[in-house]
Amino acid sequence: METIKSTISRYEEKAFLQIHFTEKEIMIDLTSDDSISLKNSFNDLIVRLKNGKFQIELVDSQEDLYYHVCKEYLRQLNSEISNIYGQMRTYGIVKDE
């Protein structure tokens, strides 16, 4: 299983969780309630999951509130990724490993 690195980008009014895939970077706005943008990010994760199972690891040196929120967020997201990957394998949607 591949491990994908993620970081937090902090700006004055915004913060983003950046997931660093080789072919594409996925950014999740931590300070917005834009459900369409979040849905698009999840769709990108599902498309990437077709290429094989992965987990996302947070690499960030600043242990602030965003860090702790992202740590928990990624714990839950990794659990969902694992469940979805299992379902995708059941239906033959993923590439053979």
N, C-alpha and C positions, 0 to 999 in steps of 0.2 A: 504494500500500500504506500502510495506517495504521500509525502508531507509537504504541504504548501505553506509558505510563510505569509504572515500578514502583519501589518503595522498600523499604527494610528497616526493620522495627520491632524494636527491641531492648529486652528487659526483663531483669530479673535472671536468670531461669532459662530464658527462651524467646527465640526470634528468629523472625520471620516475613518471608517475601517477599510483599509486597502488590502485586498487579497491578491497576491502577486503570482498569477499563473504565467508561465513562459509566453504563451500566445496572447494573453489578454489580462489586463488588470481590472478587477471588479471593485468598485467603490460603493460602500454603503454609508449614507449620510446618517450619522448618529444624532444629529440635532434637528432632523426634519421628520414630519409625519406624512411625507409624500408616499402614499402606498403604491403608486404606479412605478416609481423608481425602484422601490424595494422589490416589487414583484418582478421587474425586469432583471434585477440582480439575482434573484432566486432562479429565474429561468436560465440565466447564463450558467449558474452553478449546475443545474440539471443537465444542460447540454454538455458541459464539461464532464459530468459524471458518466456519460456514455462511453468515454474513453478509458474509464477505469476508476476504481475506488480511491479516494484520497481523504485526508484529514487536514484541517487548517490549524496552524499553530501561530499563536501571537508572539511576536518578537518586538518588545518595546521596553525601553529603559526607564520610562517615567511611570511610576506606579501611582497614578491619580485615579479619580473616579472613573474616567473613561477606560482606563486599563482594567479595572475590576468589572465594569459593565461588559466590556468586550470579552474578557476571560469567560464569564458566565454565558454570554451570548454564543461564543464559539463552542463551549461545552455542549450546549443544547443543539446547535447547528450541526456539529459533528455527529451527534446521535441521530439526528434526522437524515443526514447524508447517508449514514450507514443503513438505516431502514429503507430509504428510497432506493439505494443501490441494490439491496436484496430483492425488492419488488421488481426493479428493472431487469435483474438477472432472471427472475421467475418468468417474466414475459419475453425474454430474449431480446431486450432492447440494447444491452451493452455489448461492446466488442469482447471477444474471448480473450482471456488473459493467458 
